[in-house]
Amino acid sequence: MTQAIIVISDQDVSDYPIMVAHQQELELGMPIFKREDNKGSKWSIHASTLEEFVSRQIIFPEKVDEFKTNYKDSESNICVFVLSELGAEFIFLPVKK
């Protein structure tokens, strides 16, 4: 996930990368880790951005400023949108150096 964030930031794709962790089929972002390729894993990870979340109306335009205010520095935190049977939420994980 860290490498995907570096690519997204270094190539000026977005200042707000978002990793998407999910257990079902999903067409959002680019796959970086597929559960099918890793036996025993129930999770897949896709790399996305704030801009894609807005264009797909997952985050509404009027909520963008609030999202940016709550977003933590991507050099030290990974923003993960977790989709599970319990619902969906954003979490921030510390970057392992």
WONOR-V836463 format. One record per run of one state. SS is the DSSP state (a for helix, b for strand, c for the rest). FROM is the first residue (numbers start at 0). TO is the last residue. If there is no record, write none. Layout:
<<SS:FROM:TO> <SS:FROM:TO>>
This chain:
<<c:0:0> <a:1:9> <c:10:15> <b:16:21> <c:22:28> <b:29:32> <c:33:33> <a:34:36> <c:37:42> <b:43:48> <a:49:54> <c:55:59> <a:60:69> <c:70:75> <b:76:83> <c:84:85> <b:86:93> <c:94:96>>
